[in-house]
Amino acid sequence: MSLTRRDNVWDALNMNDLLTYAEAAEKLSVSRSTLYRMVADGMLTPVYVQVTPRSTAPRLKASEVAEHVTSAA
């Protein structure tokens, strides 16, 4: 079962476990366009962090990104 955007919202307490798209792209040594393609293809699953009462920001789990770093090495 895939999570909907609403089901996949994290709070600020978990921010240490999350990376921005730019941080994840740097760790994976890929462009941001490639990273967006990886997300679209289901290779990485974004989570959404509540940044204001009305908006969320996409992030990626650091552990999930680390799995791709080690599998590529």
C-alpha positions as CSV (number, residue, x, y, z in Angstrom):
1,M,0.0,0.0,0.0
2,S,1.4,3.4,-0.9
3,L,1.1,6.3,1.4
4,T,-0.8,9.4,0.3
5,R,0.7,12.8,0.8
6,R,-1.5,13.3,3.9
7,D,-0.6,10.0,5.4
8,N,3.1,10.7,5.0
9,V,3.5,14.0,6.9
10,W,6.2,14.1,9.5
11,D,6.6,16.7,12.3
12,A,9.8,18.7,13.0
13,L,10.9,16.2,15.7
14,N,12.1,13.8,13.0
15,M,14.0,16.3,10.9
16,N,17.4,14.8,11.8
17,D,16.4,11.6,10.0
18,L,15.4,13.5,6.8
19,L,17.4,15.1,3.9
20,T,16.3,17.8,1.5
21,Y,16.4,16.9,-2.2
22,A,19.6,18.9,-2.6
23,E,21.3,17.1,0.2
24,A,20.2,13.7,-1.0
25,A,21.3,14.4,-4.6
26,E,24.8,15.4,-3.2
27,K,25.1,12.2,-1.2
28,L,24.1,10.1,-4.2
29,S,26.3,12.1,-6.5
30,V,23.4,12.7,-9.0
31,S,21.7,15.8,-10.3
32,R,18.5,17.0,-8.8
33,S,16.7,16.0,-12.0
34,T,17.9,12.4,-11.6
35,L,16.8,12.4,-8.0
36,Y,13.3,13.6,-9.0
37,R,13.2,10.8,-11.6
38,M,14.3,8.2,-8.9
39,V,11.4,9.5,-6.7
40,A,8.9,9.3,-9.7
41,D,10.1,5.7,-10.5
42,G,9.5,4.7,-6.9
43,M,13.2,4.1,-6.0
44,L,12.9,6.7,-3.2
45,T,9.8,7.6,-1.2
46,P,9.4,11.2,-0.2
47,V,7.9,12.2,3.2
48,Y,6.4,15.6,3.8
49,V,7.3,17.8,6.7
50,Q,4.9,20.3,8.2
51,V,6.7,23.7,7.8
52,T,3.8,26.0,8.5
53,P,0.2,25.2,9.4
54,R,-0.7,25.3,5.7
55,S,2.3,23.9,3.9
56,T,4.6,20.9,3.8
57,A,8.0,20.4,2.3
58,P,9.2,17.1,0.7
59,R,12.2,15.3,2.3
60,L,13.8,11.9,1.9
61,K,14.7,9.5,4.6
62,A,18.4,9.5,5.3
63,S,18.4,5.7,5.8
64,E,16.7,5.1,2.4
65,V,19.3,7.3,0.7
66,A,22.1,5.6,2.5
67,E,20.9,2.2,1.1
68,H,21.3,3.5,-2.4
69,V,24.7,4.9,-1.6
70,T,26.0,1.6,-0.4
71,S,24.3,-0.4,-3.2
72,A,26.0,1.8,-5.8
73,A,29.4,1.4,-4.3
